[in-house]
Amino acid sequence: MQLIKSSKDRTTTGRLEPPAWRRRVKILLNVVACLFLGALSIWLAVRVTPMQTVKAAGQTVQVGATSPRLSGSGPGEVNLFGQAISTRPEFRGPIRPRLELTHITINAQVGQFARDGDHGTLDLSARLTDGWRRYLLWETLVSAGFSALLLAALAGVQHWSGATRVKVLATGVLCVLAANSACVYLLASSTPEALKRVGSVEDLVGRAPSSPVPPARGPALNDVNAVVIGDSTAAAMGNPLVDDPDALDRACKRSRDSYAVYLAQSNRWKVLNLACSGATVTSGLLDVQNVGHQVAPPQLAVAQRASKASVVIVSIGANDVRWAELTGLCLAAKACDDRASTAYYQQQLNTFATEYYDLLGQLKRLPQHPAVLINQYYDPFGENVDCLRSQGVDQAMADALRGRLADMNALLDKGARAFGFRSVPQHFSGHGLCSQGPFVQGTGAEAPLHPTAAGELAIALADQQALNAPAPQPTPSPSSP
């Protein structure tokens, strides 16, 4: 039996038309595909649009956007020396500001901002808002370009006619432009209000800077050429104590084999070593530290008595991120790459980033403008960990700890460069814990994994090389499109 088709299913040319429901489904699928490609265009544009440079209040900041979020409002993001920290202000819309600190200058202009208050706040707020609007303009153009390319590819796959292709491209691009315009309105209109009281990066990350550390009482130490501040690495804990140690030297475990002593000998300097075991930025360097039965004054306060010192060397960070505790947890859990400990370590790094920023700012304000060296941390393990297998340390665990150490060193390095200081890597290559001539103390020593006298000498040599090198140039800011 021959099937007879209804005239409704035939075109004027006699060809069969698909049923109406199929046409509707096809149209719906094409609409969904266009919406998906439009959203993908915006997401890609946010990922690739260059951040915009703004300079205000002595700070150079890159302004961009976070990846689109589904929530209607929330915090933005500040990249502080490689650490992503949520902003204190919240912003409306699915796309929110992302700011990256790239350079800091402490000069008379910044000091005037600090005294005038509102002037610096308004300047930074206006600059950030202007950079945000410029970024969104570029992001809108880039997203329109992506949408045109993706929709053109879809049209080619669907074999649409020329007229249909033009309509789809025009409609899709206009939709993307409209979506971005909505984001521009929502975000750009709320940004000035959210940033009204932002006078510095500290305001963005929700932590006010501490008050400047005043000089400690006592006579000026005019014969001191260099000052060392920091933790047990700089104190050379585990090595023989300094000659004729006082109560604070004993409590801080300062050694005659510290890199400060070696630098003094090689340069014929008088070096003031204020480092103390257990010191952190907030408990030791910028504020008092309770160590044993002694109270150590803020290291930076005592350092300011050496008003003619031309060099300040800093070793800090391990205690701030609780490196020893995390290493102990790794050994107890037989793993270092679990999500819980990784998230905890990142949280510690975020907190340290803001405290480190505070310290660097105060070092930059020292009136004699000394050369500042920021020492990175050495890898205590090296490539061979065979001697540690009996203690449950395998290569995977050592690699995980090495990776976390690299994260902390990256933070130290970026912060130093942002302030124009010298960042000094430390390499104990070939002299790890299990080598024939280790530069670190064994796990059964008084100060496990701390430098031996040879390790301290290696640090001194690295610092000397950094001092002999040309002064570092400020970190260049990426150019705007």
Secondary structure, 3 states (H helix, E strand, C coil): CCCCCCHHHECCCCCECCCHHHHHHHHHHHHHHHHHHHHHHHHHHHHHCCCEEEEECCEEEEEEECCCCCCCEEEEEEEECCEEEEEEEEEECCCCEEEEEEEECCCHHHHHHHHHCHHHHHHHHHHHHHHHHHHHHHHHHHHHHHHHHHHHHHHHHHCCCHHHHHHHHHHHHHHHHHHHHHHHHHHHHHHHHHCCCCCCHHHHHCCCCCCCCCCCCCCCCCCCCEEEEECHHHHCCCCCECCCCCHHHHHHCCECCCHHHHHHHHHCCCEEECCCCCCECCCECCCCEEECCEEECCHHHHHCCCCCCCEEEEECCCCCCCHHHHHHHHHHHCCCCCHHHHHHHHHHHHHHHHHHHHHHHHHHCCCCCCEEEEECCCCCCCCCCHHHHHHCCCHHHHHHHHHHHHHHHHHHHHHHHHCCCEEECCCCCCCCCCCCCCCECCCCCCCCCCECHHHHHHHHHHHHHHHHCCCCCCCCCCCCC
